[in-house]
Amino acid sequence: MPPAARKRAPSSLRAPSSRGGRTVREAPEAPARADKEPFDIDVALARVRESIRGFADAAMFELAARGHASLFEQLVGCILSIRTRDEVTLPVALRLLSQARTPEAMRHLGSERIDALIRPVTFHEPKAKTIHAISVRTVEELGGVLPCEAQVLRSFKGVGPKCAHLALGIACGQARISVDIHVHRVTNRWGYVRARTPEQTLAALEAKLPRAHWVELNRLLVPFGKHVCTGTQPKCSTCPVLSMCQQVGVRHPR
């Protein structure tokens, strides 16, 4: 059969692509909506940036603004934030860090005292043990200071790419993308990437998103995802990105 006559395999049957050494299995491709403008990420993020004025900043960025911008403090704050609303995370993180801002001080608190201080967050007991274990290892193996190295942060039990990247981006100024549920949902709903999981969304964004937006993406899309592009009944009628958004998977917009 001549090459021009070959049919393209359905997206669900295509071999997964490899990006940065990781395999990315994309979600089935949907035809682009003809009523939408071509997607421009620079324009989209500029509109999002303007639309979230007045909303509370994402918890880790607010924590840094309040003086807790060290790598250790950011990592602790992000661990607390897992499966926990920002409205709970921020005051709990501030309470804990008011008692211990360094690995040495946190080690001396002990896991039971840490647990008592962070009780409002979800999974507080295992998080307390994780934070204490990180503190002990940092003091005993790393000279009391966390290095700005992703592989070191990822070597701690309980620290995944989301927290490692967010902490390194804020505290160390590294170009890192942190993908939580909001970043995953919004970028796939836009049709900017097509991925089934946050981990796959991270790989897809690293291959496509201009590096100038890597750290800011989380700061912008967390409040945008909480207040505008919500999980259910997103506010499409007032969304500043509607003209470009493919509205993938949207069933009941407001």
Helices and strands as residue ranges (DSSP letters): G 3-5, G 11-13, E 17-19, E 22-24, H 41-51, H 59-65, H 71-81, H 86-99, H 103-117, H 124-142, H 150-154, H 161-172, H 181-190, H 198-208, G 211-213, H 214-227, G 236-238
